[in-house]
Amino acid sequence: MRLKLLLLITASACALTAADPEGFVYWPKGAAGPAPKFPNHVLSVSHRDKDGVAELHQKQTDIMVVQTGEAKLTVGGTIVNPTTASAGEIRGTAIKDGVTRTLGPGDVIHIPSNVPHQFFVETGKQITYFVVKVNNP
């Protein structure tokens, strides 16, 4: 019995001192602290309580998972009054001829690069979602 207890304590101590595998990231509470960055993708948690601008990422695909709240997302079409916000990032005042979807908790969205998109949040409402931005070659 003592030997089993000693082995259990030793195994527990070894597990506590083991290093994380290379590339493993633990990001407690998601939004608390800077988002981890990797060579081919970026992670973030976004929260909106108002409308976003029309945007298009030339070299990134967005994958989003809605955590809480609700919003409308317009995708496709063309960006009105486009300007270059930064390298590979186009912004504008609106989207013309896009398709609008209503989003809620549990919804998963995949927006390929070069597809315009814009969030609309009704007054008094909010949406929080997890984002993976995948860098395209």
Kinemage of the C-alpha trace (Angstrom):
@kinemage 1
@onewidth
@group {chain A} dominant
@subgroup {mainchain}
@vectorlist {calphas} color= white
{ca met a 1} P 0.000 0.000 0.000
{ca arg a 2} L 2.830 2.403 0.899
{ca leu a 3} L 4.628 1.579 -2.333
{ca lys a 4} L 1.494 2.375 -4.380
{ca leu a 5} L 1.103 5.691 -2.553
{ca leu a 6} L 4.782 6.560 -3.097
{ca leu a 7} L 4.508 5.721 -6.815
{ca leu a 8} L 1.348 7.838 -7.133
{ca ile a 9} L 3.002 10.839 -5.451
{ca thr a 10} L 6.134 10.465 -7.605
{ca ala a 11} L 4.075 10.219 -10.820
{ca ser a 12} L 2.052 13.298 -9.816
{ca ala a 13} L 5.211 15.306 -9.115
{ca cys a 14} L 6.692 14.343 -12.500
{ca ala a 15} L 3.514 15.423 -14.289
{ca leu a 16} L 3.631 18.827 -12.574
{ca thr a 17} L 7.205 19.517 -13.660
{ca ala a 18} L 6.827 18.397 -17.278
{ca ala a 19} L 7.302 21.150 -19.871
{ca asp a 20} L 4.623 22.052 -22.398
{ca pro a 21} L 5.173 20.508 -25.828
{ca glu a 22} L 6.772 22.823 -28.392
{ca gly a 23} L 4.159 25.011 -30.044
{ca phe a 24} L 1.526 24.437 -27.346
{ca val a 25} L -0.080 27.650 -26.074
{ca tyr a 26} L -2.387 28.016 -23.105
{ca trp a 27} L -4.263 31.334 -23.372
{ca pro a 28} L -6.246 31.710 -20.130
{ca lys a 29} L -9.597 33.428 -20.540
{ca gly a 30} L -8.891 34.260 -24.199
{ca ala a 31} L -9.215 38.032 -24.279
{ca ala a 32} L -7.233 38.608 -21.074
{ca gly a 33} L -3.823 39.494 -22.437
{ca pro a 34} L -2.215 39.704 -25.852
{ca ala a 35} L -3.374 37.279 -28.525
{ca pro a 36} L -0.914 34.513 -29.406
{ca lys a 37} L 0.675 34.860 -32.855
{ca phe a 38} L 1.981 32.001 -34.928
{ca pro a 39} L 3.753 31.810 -38.301
{ca asn a 40} L 0.581 30.888 -40.202
{ca his a 41} L -2.324 32.143 -38.061
{ca val a 42} L -3.457 34.577 -35.384
{ca leu a 43} L -5.976 33.992 -32.577
{ca ser a 44} L -8.213 36.621 -31.015
{ca val a 45} L -11.470 37.162 -29.184
{ca ser a 46} L -13.576 40.053 -30.489
{ca his a 47} L -16.421 41.858 -28.771
{ca arg a 48} L -18.663 44.341 -30.536
{ca asp a 49} L -21.430 46.533 -29.215
{ca lys a 50} L -21.725 48.665 -32.359
{ca asp a 51} L -21.463 48.282 -36.119
{ca gly a 52} L -18.104 47.526 -37.722
{ca val a 53} L -16.645 48.928 -40.924
{ca ala a 54} L -16.662 47.101 -44.217
{ca glu a 55} L -13.390 45.202 -44.550
{ca leu a 56} L -11.556 42.740 -46.739
{ca his a 57} L -8.377 40.804 -45.959
{ca gln a 58} L -6.329 40.129 -49.083
{ca lys a 59} L -4.114 37.437 -47.548
{ca gln a 60} L -6.073 36.078 -44.576
{ca thr a 61} L -9.061 33.794 -44.134
{ca asp a 62} L -11.271 34.492 -41.095
{ca ile a 63} L -12.805 31.647 -39.119
{ca met a 64} L -15.159 32.776 -36.356
{ca val a 65} L -17.168 31.042 -33.652
{ca val a 66} L -19.876 33.129 -31.985
{ca gln a 67} L -19.718 32.783 -28.202
{ca thr a 68} L -22.496 35.127 -26.995
{ca gly a 69} L -24.878 37.749 -28.310
{ca glu a 70} L -26.159 38.395 -31.786
{ca ala a 71} L -25.414 40.496 -34.859
{ca lys a 72} L -25.936 40.608 -38.573
{ca leu a 73} L -23.016 39.904 -40.904
{ca thr a 74} L -22.988 41.071 -44.500
{ca val a 75} L -20.560 39.216 -46.794
{ca gly a 76} L -19.710 39.308 -50.485
{ca gly a 77} L -20.508 42.106 -52.889
{ca thr a 78} L -18.148 45.039 -53.209
{ca ile a 79} L -16.741 47.546 -50.727
{ca val a 80} L -18.001 51.123 -51.115
{ca asn a 81} L -15.297 53.836 -50.950
{ca pro a 82} L -12.413 51.365 -50.460
{ca thr a 83} L -9.156 52.536 -48.871
{ca thr a 84} L -6.023 50.649 -47.883
{ca ala a 85} L -5.936 50.582 -44.065
{ca ser a 86} L -2.662 48.624 -43.934
{ca ala a 87} L -0.808 46.056 -46.040
{ca gly a 88} L -3.401 43.545 -47.227
{ca glu a 89} L -6.297 45.272 -45.431
{ca ile a 90} L -8.986 47.157 -47.340
{ca arg a 91} L -11.698 49.106 -45.484
{ca gly a 92} L -14.729 51.008 -46.673
{ca thr a 93} L -17.962 52.692 -45.658
{ca ala a 94} L -20.371 49.918 -46.689
{ca ile a 95} L -20.871 46.797 -48.793
{ca lys a 96} L -22.931 46.886 -51.990
{ca asp a 97} L -24.807 43.756 -53.139
{ca gly a 98} L -23.718 41.528 -50.248
{ca val a 99} L -25.661 38.757 -48.499
{ca thr a 100} L -26.711 39.250 -44.861
{ca arg a 101} L -26.903 36.506 -42.213
{ca thr a 102} L -28.102 36.742 -38.602
{ca leu a 103} L -25.529 35.304 -36.177
{ca gly a 104} L -25.985 33.819 -32.714
{ca pro a 105} L -24.179 31.646 -30.147
{ca gly a 106} L -22.593 28.526 -31.627
{ca asp a 107} L -22.582 29.783 -35.216
{ca val a 108} L -19.359 29.140 -37.141
{ca ile a 109} L -18.339 31.445 -39.995
{ca his a 110} L -15.633 30.949 -42.650
{ca ile a 111} L -14.754 34.060 -44.692
{ca pro a 112} L -12.145 33.413 -47.398
{ca ser a 113} L -9.574 36.062 -48.271
{ca asn a 114} L -10.751 38.807 -50.637
{ca val a 115} L -14.375 38.540 -49.490
{ca pro a 116} L -15.819 41.793 -48.075
{ca his a 117} L -17.542 41.533 -44.695
{ca gln a 118} L -19.165 43.856 -42.155
{ca phe a 119} L -20.866 43.381 -38.767
{ca phe a 120} L -24.047 45.180 -37.730
{ca val a 121} L -25.045 45.221 -34.053
{ca glu a 122} L -28.425 46.610 -32.989
{ca thr a 123} L -28.408 49.332 -30.334
{ca gly a 124} L -28.319 47.757 -26.872
{ca lys a 125} L -27.069 44.400 -28.167
{ca gln a 126} L -23.581 42.871 -28.386
{ca ile a 127} L -21.683 39.936 -29.835
{ca thr a 128} L -18.529 38.145 -28.713
{ca tyr a 129} L -16.731 35.717 -31.005
{ca phe a 130} L -13.484 33.765 -31.226
{ca val a 131} L -11.435 34.416 -34.377
{ca val a 132} L -8.730 32.433 -36.151
{ca lys a 133} L -7.069 34.437 -38.943
{ca val a 134} L -5.255 32.015 -41.247
{ca asn a 135} L -2.484 33.492 -43.380
{ca asn a 136} L -2.831 32.425 -47.008
{ca pro a 137} L 0.345 31.675 -48.978
